[in-house]
Amino acid sequence: MKIIKYSLFDFWHDKKRLFIFFIQIFFAAFLLYGAYVHLIEYIPFYKTVNEIYENLEDDWYLQDLSKKDSLEVLTKQQCNKLENEILKKLNGKVFSFMASSQQIEDKRLPDKFAEDIFDRRRFFTAFYCTSYLPIEYKWQVSSGRLFSEREYVNKSDKIPVIVGCKLGQYVNVGDTIDDNFVVVGVLKKGSFYLDPRWEGKVEKLDTTIVVPFIYMKDMLRQAFFNELNIKTSDRLTVKEVKEMLNDAGVKKIHFRPMKKQLINIHKDMNYKIIYELCYGIMILVMSVAGEALSLLCRMKRRLPEYSVHILCGGTVKDVFLRSACGEFASIVAADVAIGLFYKSFGFFVLCIILNSIVVIVTLAVPFVKMRKVMIADMLKRKE
């Protein structure tokens, strides 16, 4: 009971310092949470990408080697004819896509997910894709469904769309957006596609609106060939598809194997994982160092007082518990606040464990030293 009495006295006496310590712990946890969330979200995504790598190794993508767009020579009739011939030759194992911007005024979708806001107009990322792409990337929906084959080839008055998981928190399957779009499905978290052009990118679809590719063809007649991907392990088939395009007047083109670009993409993803780990460790080390320094400074100031406590019959253990109670109270208060702020019980438990270890280890060092030093010497010291 005396320990509790002394602890409460210390807590009231040091309330300003403990409040500052509370703020320090809160902001340290606030920064650490950023690294924690990025890592927790990225690792499953990294695993998902690795799971489909083998599925993409037979893919080839079209590159336009000309300074100007060589595909512009194709007429609408040529585009339709070539598309059907290539689909037939590869048994449908062909896909194309295009990312664009779509103006959306529906206020249910928050501004934070908009790609751009210009003159009070909000533009969201729209991703147009053909029917084989969701199969290739193994898309799944958390609610609703993927597009039907009919929706890829026939237009309707209201455009069917699939929304990313974050947008799906604000609109439901069956909802109409801006009187033009109807939501038919919500993608599962972590859905993505690879854009192999240039250095290669993994594009997440969590805040994207997915649209059947047929609605892009009206805006750009050669859109199907701009991002053309074919799936075959036969190099002769690749050569024949290239010759079909050459015969139609498209000359300076090349099909590049996805396998080479996958190596670059994989390296980039490994770099991001290392970056997230280093960022998290750096924040953790800085937080621990700050907490430890604050505790040691307090111990330095109050060493004579603790010595008197021991002279009056207390033990080093009693002094340790007395000192630790105030620190633990600040830590628990800060960690509860951060847990409620982020609504994350898992992160709250992690913070309690990490901060408790810091307090115990930091306080243990001077108290172990106290056992080996004469009380009279400690009373004379200023440190």
C-alpha positions as CSV (number, residue, x, y, z in Angstrom):
1,M,0.0,0.0,0.0
2,K,2.9,2.4,0.8
3,I,4.2,1.8,-2.7
4,I,0.9,2.8,-4.2
5,K,0.8,5.9,-1.9
6,Y,4.3,7.0,-3.0
7,S,3.4,6.3,-6.6
8,L,0.3,8.4,-6.5
9,F,2.3,11.2,-4.8
10,D,5.0,10.9,-7.5
11,F,2.4,10.9,-10.2
12,W,0.8,14.1,-8.9
13,H,4.1,15.8,-8.3
14,D,5.4,14.9,-11.8
15,K,2.1,15.4,-13.6
16,K,3.5,18.0,-16.1
17,R,6.5,15.8,-16.9
18,L,4.4,12.7,-17.2
19,F,2.0,14.6,-19.5
20,I,4.9,15.4,-21.8
21,F,6.0,11.8,-21.6
22,F,2.4,10.8,-22.6
23,I,2.6,13.2,-25.6
24,Q,5.9,11.7,-26.6
25,I,4.7,8.1,-26.4
26,F,1.5,9.1,-28.4
27,F,3.4,10.7,-31.3
28,A,6.0,7.9,-31.3
29,A,3.2,5.4,-31.6
30,F,1.5,7.6,-34.2
31,L,4.6,7.5,-36.4
32,L,5.2,3.8,-35.8
33,Y,1.6,3.1,-36.9
34,G,2.4,4.4,-40.4
35,A,5.2,2.0,-40.9
36,Y,3.1,-0.8,-39.3
37,V,0.1,-0.3,-41.6
38,H,2.3,0.0,-44.7
39,L,4.1,-3.2,-43.9
40,I,0.9,-5.2,-42.9
41,E,-0.8,-4.1,-46.1
42,Y,2.1,-4.6,-48.4
43,I,3.3,-8.2,-47.3
44,P,0.0,-9.9,-48.3
45,F,0.0,-7.9,-51.6
46,Y,3.6,-9.0,-52.2
47,K,2.6,-12.6,-51.7
48,T,-0.4,-12.3,-54.0
49,V,1.8,-10.9,-56.8
50,N,4.3,-13.7,-56.3
51,E,1.6,-16.3,-56.5
52,I,0.6,-15.3,-60.1
53,Y,4.1,-14.8,-61.4
54,E,4.3,-18.2,-63.0
55,N,1.0,-17.5,-64.7
56,L,2.5,-14.4,-66.5
57,E,5.7,-15.9,-67.7
58,D,4.2,-16.9,-71.1
59,D,2.9,-13.3,-71.7
60,W,4.2,-11.0,-74.4
61,Y,3.3,-7.3,-74.7
62,L,3.3,-5.1,-77.7
63,Q,5.8,-2.2,-77.9
64,D,5.6,0.6,-80.5
65,L,9.2,1.5,-81.5
66,S,8.3,4.4,-83.7
67,K,8.6,8.0,-82.6
68,K,5.0,8.6,-83.7
69,D,2.1,6.3,-82.9
70,S,2.4,3.7,-85.7
71,L,-1.0,2.3,-84.8
72,E,-2.8,5.4,-86.0
73,V,-2.7,4.0,-89.6
74,L,-5.3,1.5,-88.6
75,T,-8.9,2.2,-89.6
76,K,-11.8,1.2,-87.4
77,Q,-12.6,-1.7,-89.7
78,Q,-9.0,-2.9,-89.7
79,C,-8.9,-2.7,-85.9
80,N,-12.0,-4.9,-85.5
81,K,-10.8,-7.4,-88.1
82,L,-7.3,-7.7,-86.6
83,E,-8.8,-8.1,-83.1
84,N,-11.0,-10.9,-84.1
85,E,-8.2,-12.7,-86.0
86,I,-5.8,-12.4,-83.1
87,L,-8.4,-13.6,-80.6
88,K,-9.1,-16.6,-82.8
89,K,-5.5,-17.5,-83.4
90,L,-4.7,-17.5,-79.6
91,N,-8.0,-19.1,-78.5
92,G,-9.0,-16.0,-76.6
93,K,-5.8,-15.8,-74.6
94,V,-5.4,-12.1,-75.4
95,F,-6.0,-9.1,-73.3
96,S,-5.7,-5.4,-73.4
97,F,-6.3,-2.5,-71.0
98,M,-6.1,1.2,-70.6
99,A,-6.1,3.5,-67.6
100,S,-7.9,6.9,-67.9
101,S,-9.6,9.5,-65.8
102,Q,-13.4,9.7,-65.2
103,Q,-15.2,12.7,-63.8
104,I,-17.4,11.6,-60.9
105,E,-19.7,13.9,-59.0
106,D,-21.3,11.4,-56.7
107,K,-20.6,12.8,-53.2
108,R,-20.6,9.3,-51.6
109,L,-17.1,8.8,-53.0
110,P,-14.7,10.8,-50.9
111,D,-12.3,13.4,-52.3
112,K,-9.3,11.6,-50.9
113,F,-9.7,8.8,-53.5
114,A,-9.9,11.2,-56.4
115,E,-7.0,11.1,-58.8
116,D,-7.3,14.8,-59.4
117,I,-9.6,17.7,-58.5
118,F,-9.7,20.6,-60.9
119,D,-12.0,23.6,-60.8
120,R,-14.3,21.7,-58.4
121,R,-14.5,18.7,-60.7
122,R,-13.3,15.4,-59.4
123,F,-11.6,12.8,-61.5
124,F,-11.2,9.2,-60.4
125,T,-9.0,6.5,-62.0
126,A,-11.0,4.4,-64.5
127,F,-9.5,1.2,-65.7
128,Y,-10.8,-0.3,-69.0
129,C,-10.1,-4.0,-69.6
130,T,-11.0,-6.9,-71.8
131,S,-12.5,-10.2,-70.7
132,Y,-9.3,-12.3,-70.3
133,L,-7.5,-9.8,-68.0
134,P,-9.4,-10.6,-64.8
135,I,-8.7,-14.3,-65.5
136,E,-5.0,-13.7,-66.0
137,Y,-4.7,-11.7,-62.7
138,K,-7.1,-14.0,-60.8
139,W,-9.4,-11.2,-59.7
140,Q,-12.0,-12.0,-57.1
141,V,-14.9,-10.0,-55.7
142,S,-15.9,-9.5,-52.1
143,S,-19.5,-8.8,-53.2
144,G,-21.4,-8.9,-56.4
145,R,-19.8,-10.4,-59.5
146,L,-17.2,-9.8,-62.3
147,F,-18.4,-8.7,-65.7
148,S,-20.3,-11.2,-67.9
149,E,-19.1,-12.0,-71.4
150,R,-22.1,-10.1,-72.7
151,E,-21.1,-6.9,-70.9
152,Y,-17.7,-7.0,-72.7
153,V,-19.3,-7.0,-76.2
154,N,-22.7,-5.2,-75.8
155,K,-23.2,-1.7,-74.5
156,S,-26.1,-0.7,-72.2
157,D,-27.7,2.6,-71.2
158,K,-26.0,2.4,-67.8
159,I,-22.4,1.3,-67.8
160,P,-21.6,-1.6,-65.5
161,V,-18.6,-1.0,-63.3
162,I,-16.6,-2.9,-60.6
163,V,-15.2,-0.7,-57.9
164,G,-12.0,-1.2,-55.8
165,C,-12.4,-2.3,-52.2
166,K,-11.9,1.2,-50.7
167,L,-14.6,2.7,-52.9
168,G,-16.8,-0.3,-52.1
169,Q,-16.9,1.0,-48.5
170,Y,-19.1,3.9,-49.8
171,V,-21.2,2.3,-52.5
172,N,-22.9,-1.0,-52.7
173,V,-23.7,-3.5,-55.5
174,G,-26.7,-2.3,-57.4
175,D,-26.0,1.4,-56.6
176,T,-26.0,4.0,-59.5
177,I,-23.2,6.5,-59.7
178,D,-23.9,9.8,-61.5
179,D,-26.9,8.2,-63.3
180,N,-24.4,6.7,-65.8
181,F,-22.8,3.8,-64.0
182,V,-24.2,0.9,-62.1
183,V,-22.0,-1.1,-59.6
184,V,-22.1,-4.8,-60.3
185,G,-19.2,-5.9,-58.0
186,V,-16.6,-4.9,-55.5
187,L,-13.0,-6.2,-55.9
188,K,-11.2,-7.9,-53.1
189,K,-8.5,-6.0,-51.3
190,G,-5.1,-6.3,-53.1
191,S,-6.5,-6.7,-56.6
192,F,-4.0,-5.4,-59.2
193,Y,-2.6,-5.5,-62.7
194,L,0.9,-5.1,-64.1
195,D,1.8,-2.3,-66.5
196,P,4.9,-3.7,-68.2
197,R,5.7,-0.5,-70.2
198,W,8.9,1.4,-69.4
199,E,10.3,0.2,-66.1
200,G,7.2,-1.8,-65.2
201,K,4.7,-1.1,-62.5
202,V,2.3,-3.0,-60.2
203,E,-0.9,-1.0,-60.1
204,K,-3.3,-1.6,-57.2
205,L,-7.0,-1.2,-57.9
206,D,-8.3,-0.4,-54.4
207,T,-9.5,3.1,-55.4
208,T,-10.2,2.4,-59.1
209,I,-13.4,2.1,-61.1
210,V,-13.1,-0.8,-63.6
211,V,-15.1,-0.6,-66.9
212,P,-15.5,-3.1,-69.8
213,F,-13.1,-2.3,-72.6
214,I,-15.9,-1.8,-75.2
215,Y,-16.6,1.7,-73.8
216,M,-13.0,2.7,-74.5
217,K,-13.1,1.8,-78.2
218,D,-15.5,4.7,-79.0
219,M,-12.9,7.1,-77.6
220,L,-9.8,5.6,-79.3
221,R,-10.3,3.2,-82.2
222,Q,-6.8,1.5,-81.9
223,A,-7.1,1.3,-78.1
224,F,-7.1,-2.6,-78.2
225,F,-3.6,-2.6,-79.7
226,N,-2.0,0.2,-77.5
227,E,-1.7,-2.2,-74.6
228,L,-2.0,-5.5,-76.4
229,N,-0.9,-8.6,-74.5
230,I,-0.8,-12.2,-75.9
231,K,-0.3,-15.4,-74.0
232,T,1.7,-18.2,-75.7
233,S,4.9,-20.2,-75.2
234,D,5.3,-20.5,-78.9
235,R,7.7,-17.9,-80.4
236,L,6.4,-18.8,-83.9
237,T,2.9,-17.7,-82.9
238,V,4.3,-14.4,-81.6
239,K,6.0,-13.9,-85.0
240,E,2.8,-14.6,-86.9
241,V,0.8,-12.1,-84.8
242,K,3.5,-9.5,-85.5
243,E,3.3,-10.2,-89.2
244,M,-0.5,-9.8,-89.2
245,L,0.0,-6.3,-87.8
246,N,2.9,-5.6,-90.3
247,D,0.6,-6.6,-93.2
248,A,-2.0,-4.1,-92.0
249,G,0.6,-1.3,-92.2
250,V,1.9,-1.3,-88.6
251,K,5.6,-1.6,-89.1
252,K,7.8,-0.4,-86.2
253,I,6.5,-2.8,-83.5
254,H,8.0,-5.5,-81.3
255,F,6.6,-8.1,-78.9
256,R,8.6,-8.2,-75.7
257,P,8.4,-11.2,-73.3
258,M,6.8,-10.3,-69.9
259,K,9.4,-12.6,-68.2
260,K,12.1,-10.0,-68.6
261,Q,10.0,-7.3,-67.1
262,L,8.9,-9.5,-64.3
263,I,12.5,-9.6,-63.1
264,N,12.5,-5.8,-62.9
265,I,9.1,-5.6,-61.2
266,H,10.2,-8.3,-58.6
267,K,13.3,-6.3,-57.8
268,D,11.3,-3.2,-57.3
269,M,8.9,-5.0,-54.9
270,N,11.8,-6.4,-52.9
271,Y,13.2,-2.9,-52.6
272,K,9.8,-1.6,-51.3
273,I,9.6,-4.4,-48.7
274,I,13.2,-3.5,-47.5
275,Y,12.3,0.2,-47.5
276,E,9.2,-0.4,-45.3
277,L,11.2,-2.6,-42.9
278,C,14.0,0.0,-42.6
279,Y,11.5,2.8,-42.1
280,G,9.7,0.9,-39.4
281,I,12.9,0.0,-37.6
282,M,14.2,3.6,-37.8
283,I,11.0,4.9,-36.2
284,L,11.1,2.2,-33.6
285,V,14.7,3.0,-32.7
286,M,14.0,6.8,-32.5
287,S,11.0,6.2,-30.3
288,V,12.8,3.8,-28.0
289,A,15.8,6.2,-27.7
290,G,13.5,9.1,-26.9
291,E,11.6,7.2,-24.2
292,A,14.9,5.9,-22.7
293,L,16.5,9.3,-22.6
294,S,13.5,10.8,-20.9
295,L,13.4,8.1,-18.2
296,L,17.2,8.3,-17.6
297,C,17.0,12.1,-17.1
298,R,14.4,11.6,-14.5
299,M,16.4,9.0,-12.7
300,K,19.4,11.3,-12.7
301,R,17.4,14.1,-11.0
302,R,15.8,11.9,-8.4
303,L,18.6,9.6,-7.4
304,P,19.2,11.4,-4.0
305,E,15.5,11.1,-3.2
306,Y,15.5,7.4,-4.0
307,S,18.5,7.0,-1.7
308,V,16.6,8.6,1.2
309,H,13.8,6.2,0.5
310,I,16.2,3.3,0.9
311,L,17.7,4.7,4.0
312,C,14.2,4.9,5.6
313,G,13.7,1.1,5.1
314,G,12.7,0.8,1.5
315,T,14.3,-1.6,-0.9
316,V,15.6,-1.1,-4.4
317,K,12.7,-3.2,-5.6
318,D,10.2,-0.8,-3.9
319,V,11.9,2.2,-5.5
320,F,11.8,0.5,-8.9
321,L,8.0,-0.2,-8.6
322,R,7.4,3.4,-7.3
323,S,9.2,4.9,-10.3
324,A,7.8,2.5,-12.9
325,C,4.1,3.1,-11.9
326,G,4.0,6.6,-13.2
327,E,5.7,5.7,-16.4
328,F,3.4,2.8,-17.0
329,A,0.4,4.9,-16.3
330,S,1.5,7.4,-19.1
331,I,2.3,4.6,-21.4
332,V,-1.1,2.8,-21.0
333,A,-2.9,6.2,-21.4
334,A,-1.0,7.0,-24.6
335,D,-1.4,3.5,-26.0
336,V,-5.2,3.4,-25.2
337,A,-5.5,6.8,-26.9
338,I,-3.6,5.7,-30.1
339,G,-5.6,2.4,-30.1
340,L,-8.9,4.3,-30.0
341,F,-7.7,6.8,-32.6
342,Y,-6.8,4.1,-35.1
343,K,-9.4,1.6,-33.9
344,S,-6.7,-1.1,-33.9
345,F,-6.5,-3.5,-30.9
346,G,-3.6,-5.4,-32.4
347,F,-1.5,-2.3,-32.7
348,F,-2.5,-1.3,-29.1
349,V,-1.2,-4.6,-27.7
350,L,2.0,-4.2,-29.8
351,C,2.6,-0.7,-28.3
352,I,2.0,-1.9,-24.8
353,I,4.5,-4.7,-25.2
354,L,7.2,-2.5,-26.8
355,N,6.8,0.4,-24.4
356,S,6.8,-1.8,-21.4
357,I,10.0,-3.5,-22.5
358,V,11.6,0.0,-22.9
359,V,10.5,1.1,-19.4
360,I,11.7,-2.1,-17.7
361,V,15.0,-2.2,-19.4
362,T,15.7,1.5,-19.0
363,L,14.8,1.6,-15.3
364,A,16.6,-1.6,-14.6
365,V,20.0,-0.2,-15.5
366,P,20.2,2.6,-12.8
367,F,18.6,0.4,-10.2
368,V,21.0,-2.4,-10.7
369,K,23.8,0.1,-10.3
370,M,22.2,1.4,-7.1
371,R,22.7,-2.1,-5.5
372,K,26.5,-1.7,-6.0
373,V,26.9,1.9,-4.8
374,M,27.0,3.1,-1.2
375,I,24.0,5.1,-0.1
376,A,26.2,7.9,1.2
377,D,27.9,8.2,-2.2
378,M,24.6,8.4,-4.0
379,L,23.4,11.2,-1.6
380,K,26.5,13.3,-2.5
381,R,26.1,12.9,-6.2
382,K,24.4,15.3,-8.5
383,E,24.0,12.5,-11.1
